[in-house]
Amino acid sequence: MLSLNFVKRPFFLTNSRLSATLTRSLFIQTATTPNEQALKFLPSTRILPDEQTKEYLSGRDAYSSPLAKKLFSIDDISSVMFGSNFITIAKKTSTDWSILKPEIFSILTEYLTNGKPIIDKNALEDPDTIINENDDEITSIIKELIFTRIRPAIQDDGGDIEFISFDSDIGKVRLKLKGACRTCDSSSVTLKNGVESMLKYYIEEVKIVEQINEDDDLIDPLPDSKKSSTIIKSKEVKSKELDDDIPPSL
């Protein structure tokens, strides 16, 4: 469900012959996510460059973003994630969003209309899915699949996914969920039935996907009885064709 708020702001055009005041409207929509504790805010202005996201988990963590710091001044806020055209905000308790949204809207509209940077540009990192010269063939294909098929669907739900590593000896992909997906009750289901199924479908070398949290503790979406200890002997990627059977989706 989407809701809409907007604020009007003046800006000026001045030259030797013309002085005029125009009014521009900043629209902010909100959209629910699968996580009841997280809400997605959609301002009618660019937030970050394409394919970039940045998540903050505390006010202390938000030293590089004045806007995130302001949002953490609201007691019940637990995390803030910026995307290219959205902001996902999560809360700690069962406090109703109708109580929190007016203050959030006030902070967002005040900051987004002053033209200041959302994040210190030096704090932005290259997307983890960028293929670099040190990646082997399988890692490159995993990153491409995450970038083209998986990440867009997760970002639609106000979250993001970060590639951590691929262990070619046992076929293990390690990933981190962010934003609305990080604390969502269905994140394990998403990882098992969506992400893992898709990676295994297209890349035979992938045998298991594991989620890690902020402390690098593994959150295993598979029960022990289904864990694979198979040593992968083949190093050649054999991607399945789309028309073999119906591929998994998120």
C-alpha positions as a printed Julia matrix, in Angstrom:
250×3 Matrix{Float64}:
  0.0     0.0     0.0
  1.28    3.45   -0.91
  0.58    6.73    0.87
  1.65   10.19   -0.19
  2.96   13.33    1.5
  4.36   16.4    -0.18
  5.88   19.73    0.69
  6.3    22.8    -1.47
  9.61   24.59   -1.59
 10.63   27.79   -3.41
 13.65   28.18   -5.61
 14.92   31.18   -7.51
 15.99   31.95  -11.06
 17.9    35.21  -11.34
 19.68   37.03  -14.18
 19.97   40.64  -15.36
 16.53   40.6   -16.94
 14.6    38.05  -14.93
 13.88   37.41  -11.3
 11.26   34.81  -10.6
 10.15   32.55   -7.79
  8.87   29.1    -8.71
  7.43   26.4    -6.54
  8.56   22.79   -6.65
  6.8    19.98   -4.79
  8.66   17.22   -2.98
  6.53   14.09   -2.89
  7.22   11.32   -0.41
  5.34    8.06   -0.81
  5.44    5.24    1.7
  5.19    1.55    0.9
  4.81   -1.39    3.23
  7.38   -4.21    3.2
  7.13   -7.91    4.14
  8.67   -6.85    7.46
  6.05   -5.13    9.63
  8.82   -3.36   11.53
 10.2    -1.69    8.39
  8.69    0.93    6.1
  9.91    2.1     2.71
  9.9     5.85    1.97
  9.95    6.92   -1.69
 10.88   10.6    -2.15
 10.47   12.21   -5.57
 14.19   12.95   -5.68
 17.38   10.97   -6.15
 18.91    9.65   -2.94
 22.07    7.77   -4.0
 23.69    6.91   -7.34
 22.27    3.92   -9.2
 23.06    0.51   -7.71
 24.3     2.04   -4.45
 22.9     1.35   -0.99
 24.12    2.31    2.47
 22.78    0.97    5.75
 23.2     2.39    9.25
 22.36    0.45   12.4
 22.82    3.2    15.0
 23.34    6.91   15.41
 27.0     6.31   16.18
 27.31    4.3    12.97
 25.77    7.21   11.02
 28.7     9.61   11.32
 28.91    9.9     7.52
 25.24   10.84    7.04
 23.67   13.88    8.75
 20.24   12.73    7.58
 20.63    9.28    9.14
 21.79   10.94   12.38
 18.64   13.05   12.46
 16.46   10.0    11.87
 18.15    8.15   14.75
 17.17   11.03   17.03
 13.76    9.35   16.98
 14.01    6.92   19.89
 12.29    3.97   18.24
 14.37    3.83   15.04
 16.63    0.76   14.77
 18.07    1.07   11.25
 18.14    3.35    8.22
 19.05    2.23    4.71
 19.42    4.54    1.71
 18.96    3.29   -1.86
 19.05    5.03   -5.2
 15.41    6.14   -4.94
 14.19    4.93   -1.56
 14.86    5.05    2.19
 14.01    2.04    4.35
 13.5     2.75    8.03
 13.03    0.03   10.66
 11.71    0.46   14.19
 12.5    -1.42   17.38
  9.11   -2.0    18.96
  5.45   -2.4    18.17
  4.89    1.38   18.23
  2.41    2.15   15.48
  3.82    3.75   12.33
  1.09    6.38   12.51
  2.89    7.79   15.55
  6.36    7.72   14.0
  5.62    8.82   10.44
  4.86   12.52   11.11
  8.3    13.05   12.7
 10.01   11.02    9.98
  8.26   13.02    7.25
  9.27   16.25    8.96
 12.95   15.26    9.07
 12.97   13.94    5.5
 11.26   16.95    3.95
 13.39   19.44    5.85
 16.64   17.75    4.86
 15.79   16.72    1.29
 14.73   20.24    0.36
 17.95   21.92    1.49
 20.1    20.32   -1.21
 22.76   18.93    1.13
 24.41   15.57    0.39
 22.68   12.55    1.93
 25.98   10.8     2.59
 29.6    11.88    2.56
 30.78   10.75   -0.87
 33.89    9.22    0.68
 31.67    6.82    2.63
 30.15    5.28   -0.49
 31.73    2.02   -1.54
 31.71    0.23   -4.87
 28.8    -2.22   -5.09
 29.87   -5.65   -3.83
 28.5    -7.23   -7.0
 31.02   -5.47   -9.26
 33.07   -8.11  -11.04
 36.77   -7.47  -10.58
 39.92   -9.01  -11.98
 40.5   -11.14   -8.88
 37.16  -12.97   -9.21
 37.18  -16.48  -10.61
 34.65  -17.51  -13.22
 32.1   -18.95  -10.8
 32.24  -15.94   -8.47
 31.72  -13.63  -11.45
 28.6   -15.52  -12.52
 27.25  -15.55   -8.95
 27.69  -11.79   -8.73
 26.04  -11.24  -12.11
 23.04  -13.37  -11.12
 22.66  -11.53   -7.82
 22.94   -8.17   -9.58
 20.52   -8.89  -12.43
 17.95  -11.28  -10.93
 18.03  -11.23   -7.14
 18.93   -7.73   -5.93
 16.15   -5.89   -7.87
 13.46   -8.09   -6.29
 14.88   -7.65   -2.79
 15.2    -3.87   -3.2
 11.55   -3.73   -4.27
 10.78   -4.99   -0.75
 12.92   -2.29    0.85
 15.95   -4.51    1.41
 19.27   -5.34   -0.17
 21.65   -8.27   -0.44
 25.43   -8.19   -0.11
 27.75  -10.8    -1.57
 30.38  -11.83    1.0
 32.25  -14.83   -0.42
 32.14  -18.11   -2.32
 33.94  -21.21   -1.03
 34.62  -23.31   -4.12
 35.72  -26.34   -2.08
 32.26  -26.97   -0.67
 30.11  -24.77   -2.92
 29.09  -22.37   -0.17
 27.91  -18.82   -0.94
 27.85  -16.4     1.99
 25.47  -13.44    1.8
 24.21  -10.67    4.04
 20.65   -9.34    3.97
 20.08   -5.64    4.7
 17.28   -3.14    5.22
 13.79   -4.55    5.63
 15.06   -8.06    4.89
 17.68   -8.1     7.64
 15.19   -8.48   10.51
 12.28   -9.95    8.57
 10.79  -13.15    9.99
 10.65  -14.62    6.48
 14.29  -13.88    5.6
 15.32  -17.52    6.02
 12.52  -18.59    3.7
 13.57  -15.95    1.17
 17.16  -17.14    1.36
 16.32  -20.84    1.1
 13.41  -20.91   -1.34
 14.38  -17.88   -3.39
 18.06  -17.0    -3.41
 19.55  -20.44   -2.81
 17.17  -22.17   -5.24
 17.96  -19.68   -8.0
 21.73  -19.85   -7.55
 21.71  -23.67   -7.46
 19.44  -23.81  -10.51
 21.76  -21.78  -12.73
 25.15  -22.67  -11.21
 25.86  -26.33  -10.46
 28.87  -25.46   -8.32
 26.64  -23.74   -5.75
 25.49  -26.25   -3.12
 24.43  -24.11   -0.18
 23.77  -20.47    0.72
 24.37  -19.13    4.22
 23.35  -15.8     5.69
 25.64  -13.9     8.05
 24.72  -11.18   10.5
 26.59   -8.06   11.52
 28.84  -10.07   13.86
 29.74  -12.51   11.08
 27.8   -15.28   12.81
 26.37  -17.76   10.38
 22.62  -18.08   10.17
 22.11  -21.41    8.46
 18.82  -21.6     6.51
 19.17  -25.38    6.1
 18.58  -28.03    8.77
 21.57  -30.24    9.58
 20.03  -33.19    7.8
 20.1   -31.33    4.51
 23.58  -29.85    4.71
 25.86  -30.9     1.9
 29.42  -32.05    2.57
 30.09  -32.86   -1.07
 33.47  -31.75   -2.39
 32.94  -30.13   -5.76
 35.28  -31.55   -8.35
 34.08  -29.69  -11.4
 35.4   -26.15  -11.88
 33.47  -25.52  -15.06
 30.22  -23.58  -14.81
 27.32  -25.34  -16.46
 24.47  -22.86  -16.4
 21.08  -24.35  -17.18
 19.03  -22.96  -20.03
 15.83  -21.14  -19.17
 13.7   -23.51  -21.25
 14.85  -26.69  -19.47
 12.17  -26.25  -16.81
 10.64  -23.45  -14.8
 13.39  -21.5   -13.01
 12.94  -20.4    -9.41
 11.88  -16.85   -8.66
 11.91  -14.57   -5.62
